[in-house]
Amino acid sequence: MKIIKTLALGLTVAAATQMTHAADSGFDLKTVDPEADRMALQKYYKDRFPKAEISDYVNGIYAVDAASREQWVELEEFPPYEFDVEKGEELFNTPFANGKGYADCFENGGIGIRQNYPYWSKEEGTVKTLEQEINECREKNGEKKLRWGKGEIAQVSAYMAWTSRDKVFDIKVPEGDKDAMAAYLEGKKFFYTKRGQLNLSCANCHLQGSNVFIRADLPSPMLGHVTHFPVFRSKWGELGTLHRRYSGCHKDSRSKPLKPQHETFRNLEYFQTYMSNGLVVNGPGARK
Amino acid sequence: MRKLTTALCSAGLIAMFSAAPAVADNHADQIAMGKAVYMGKSRGNCISCHAIDDPDANLAGNQGPPTIAMKQRFPDKRKLRAQIWDASQNNPLTIMPPLGKHWILSEEEIDAVVEYIYQF
């Protein structure tokens, strides 16, 4: 009897340990497997919140917490980002001084392409984000770069996301491309590495800790994290980009935050968006 | 000379007796400090993860276990202190910050918070 008890206890402990490890492929180039990571993450959330549909994770915490969902649904009746989408459309369609515009820089005239970002650029040997290409488009046409965190860049990005709503994310790590895999791996490592004076990893709050109270706040699940950016955050009272949020989160762990569009943040975005493959674009979003 | 010694001795005795209540006061001060550390957002902020049965604690989080039955759970107070000082010793994946190891709290503040939570 005692043996059975011990065994059962052992099994429970083993199961509990697995619970905290959603990623089940490795942390080096030989063993890392993005698709296995993605499936493991979905399984983790399926086991943890059986009632929530995977497709609903684009709605963040509102996929798993009914009480906050109610408030959010009310908020969405008059979406706070509506003006920003309109402003973004206006900016998008206003020609630069040389007569060209954003539409000339992007595939399909920049419409309905949000789901392809970020992507691995073999030529440049780095991860490219949408915001990065918005600014590159400006510079190529003799305009000044926009500031990364908020304002016009977020509005243009919001409009581009808006025209891509319901398109499915399909981020690729090109087969046999070691550098692309290394970028994915760096992003994954960043997500799971503890840092800062508070010794927190992204995973601490947004995987193990998702939907568990930190004071009165519920950290959002990692799955679907990036689909709704840029985001109108009530705390900011305005629209902001994903990398602005990364900097804020980074600072909350009492680390010295990296600057938006830093290579590390782009790799993190690459990893996180890959994890949300199969989910739809629903940006811009409204969040607390 | 003898008078002087007597005077000194009595002064010492008076000091000894009057010091006793001062020690008790120190403990109350220490507990008050521990409470301030427990509740303070820029200090320990323990309340963000650990519920506690103190009427002044509102909207406590539940990332960590509630602060309850501390004497039973930690008969050895030093083990409790060590857990606060660096919880990652026992569980490397823990969300709990290493409050002593990373100089988030001073040693004095850690002692104070141990005394405060040991009442619950």
HADDOCK unambig.tbl for C-alpha pairs under 7 A between the chains (distance, minus, plus):
assign (segid A and resid 197 and name CA) (segid B and resid 102 and name CA) 5.88 0.50 0.50
assign (segid A and resid 198 and name CA) (segid B and resid 97 and name CA) 4.80 0.50 0.50
assign (segid A and resid 199 and name CA) (segid B and resid 97 and name CA) 5.53 0.50 0.50
assign (segid A and resid 200 and name CA) (segid B and resid 95 and name CA) 6.35 0.50 0.50
assign (segid A and resid 204 and name CA) (segid B and resid 95 and name CA) 5.49 0.50 0.50
assign (segid A and resid 209 and name CA) (segid B and resid 63 and name CA) 6.68 0.50 0.50
assign (segid A and resid 212 and name CA) (segid B and resid 62 and name CA) 6.38 0.50 0.50
assign (segid A and resid 212 and name CA) (segid B and resid 63 and name CA) 5.78 0.50 0.50
assign (segid A and resid 213 and name CA) (segid B and resid 61 and name CA) 4.57 0.50 0.50
assign (segid A and resid 213 and name CA) (segid B and resid 62 and name CA) 5.23 0.50 0.50
assign (segid A and resid 213 and name CA) (segid B and resid 63 and name CA) 5.96 0.50 0.50
assign (segid A and resid 214 and name CA) (segid B and resid 48 and name CA) 4.99 0.50 0.50
assign (segid A and resid 214 and name CA) (segid B and resid 49 and name CA) 5.46 0.50 0.50
assign (segid A and resid 214 and name CA) (segid B and resid 61 and name CA) 4.55 0.50 0.50
assign (segid A and resid 214 and name CA) (segid B and resid 62 and name CA) 6.60 0.50 0.50
assign (segid A and resid 214 and name CA) (segid B and resid 63 and name CA) 6.29 0.50 0.50
assign (segid A and resid 215 and name CA) (segid B and resid 47 and name CA) 6.79 0.50 0.50
assign (segid A and resid 215 and name CA) (segid B and resid 48 and name CA) 4.10 0.50 0.50
assign (segid A and resid 215 and name CA) (segid B and resid 49 and name CA) 6.32 0.50 0.50
assign (segid A and resid 215 and name CA) (segid B and resid 59 and name CA) 5.66 0.50 0.50
assign (segid A and resid 215 and name CA) (segid B and resid 60 and name CA) 4.87 0.50 0.50
assign (segid A and resid 215 and name CA) (segid B and resid 61 and name CA) 3.97 0.50 0.50
assign (segid A and resid 216 and name CA) (segid B and resid 59 and name CA) 5.79 0.50 0.50
assign (segid A and resid 216 and name CA) (segid B and resid 61 and name CA) 6.41 0.50 0.50
